[in-house]
């Protein structure tokens, strides 16, 4: 099996980020968690909030979406 090119991997990652943003905007908690791998981790660096494991990441998003029920994310750019 041939390894995927760097461009293909980058495109796949960008698609995943775009899907994650879309699901955040829908406040679709199960969908959001589906964009994380089995070893989910979320780091909110500005607040020093670090969540390790699917249960902790779920709790983070439950708290976020409850605290900000009209939260909408937008993509402003993609960095290389």
Backbone torsions as a table, in degrees:
resi	resn	phi	psi	omega
1	UNK	NA	133.4	-176.7
2	UNK	-83.6	136.5	178.7
3	UNK	-67.4	144.1	177.7
4	UNK	-69.5	146.8	179.8
5	UNK	-71.3	162.7	177.5
6	UNK	-59.4	-40.6	178.8
7	UNK	-61.1	-42.3	178.9
8	UNK	-64.2	-41.6	178.5
9	UNK	-65.3	-40.2	179.4
10	UNK	-65.3	-43.2	178.2
11	UNK	-61.7	-42.2	179.3
12	UNK	-64.0	-41.1	179.6
13	UNK	-66.1	-43.0	178.4
14	UNK	-62.3	-42.5	177.9
15	UNK	-61.0	-40.3	179.2
16	UNK	-64.8	-42.9	178.4
17	UNK	-63.0	-43.6	179.4
18	UNK	-63.5	-39.3	176.9
19	UNK	-65.9	-40.7	177.9
20	UNK	-59.9	-46.4	178.9
21	UNK	-61.5	-44.2	179.4
22	UNK	-59.0	-44.4	-179.3
23	UNK	-69.6	-35.0	174.3
24	UNK	-61.5	-42.9	-178.8
25	UNK	-67.3	-26.5	174.7
26	UNK	-83.3	-10.3	-174.8
27	UNK	58.0	40.2	-179.0
28	UNK	-93.6	91.0	-173.3
29	UNK	-60.2	-46.0	179.4
30	UNK	-63.6	-39.4	177.4
31	UNK	-64.3	-43.5	177.8
32	UNK	-57.1	-49.2	-178.8
33	UNK	-63.4	-27.7	177.3
34	UNK	-66.3	-17.0	178.7
35	UNK	-87.2	-5.1	175.7
36	UNK	-95.6	150.7	175.7
37	UNK	-76.6	-177.4	-177.7
38	UNK	-65.3	-24.9	178.6
39	UNK	-104.2	58.1	-174.0
40	UNK	-57.1	142.6	177.1
41	UNK	-152.3	137.9	175.7
42	UNK	-130.6	127.0	-179.5
43	UNK	-118.8	111.6	175.0
44	UNK	-99.1	83.4	-171.6
45	UNK	-58.0	-43.8	-178.1
46	UNK	-58.2	-31.2	-179.4
47	UNK	-98.7	-3.0	-178.2
48	UNK	65.0	30.9	-176.9
49	UNK	-103.9	116.5	-176.7
50	UNK	-124.0	122.9	-178.3
51	UNK	-117.0	128.1	-178.3
52	UNK	-120.7	128.2	179.5
53	UNK	97.6	152.9	-175.8
54	UNK	-60.5	-39.5	-179.4
55	UNK	-64.2	-40.8	-179.7
56	UNK	-71.6	-36.6	177.2
57	UNK	-67.0	-41.2	176.5
58	UNK	-59.5	-46.1	179.6
59	UNK	-59.9	-42.7	178.2
60	UNK	-56.1	-50.5	-177.5
61	UNK	-69.9	-34.5	174.7
62	UNK	-59.8	-45.9	179.8
63	UNK	-65.6	-44.0	-179.5
64	UNK	-62.1	-49.0	-175.7
65	UNK	-71.1	-26.2	174.8
66	UNK	-74.4	-43.6	-178.4
67	UNK	-69.8	-28.8	-177.4
68	UNK	-131.7	73.5	-173.9
69	UNK	-64.7	-17.2	177.9
70	UNK	-106.5	16.5	-179.5
71	UNK	-56.9	131.3	174.5
72	UNK	-136.5	128.6	177.8
73	UNK	-94.9	153.6	172.6
74	UNK	-140.2	144.9	178.2
75	UNK	-89.2	126.0	178.8
76	UNK	-103.4	-26.9	178.5
77	UNK	-168.0	164.1	173.2
78	UNK	-120.2	125.8	178.6
79	UNK	-92.9	149.4	176.6
80	UNK	-79.2	NA	NA
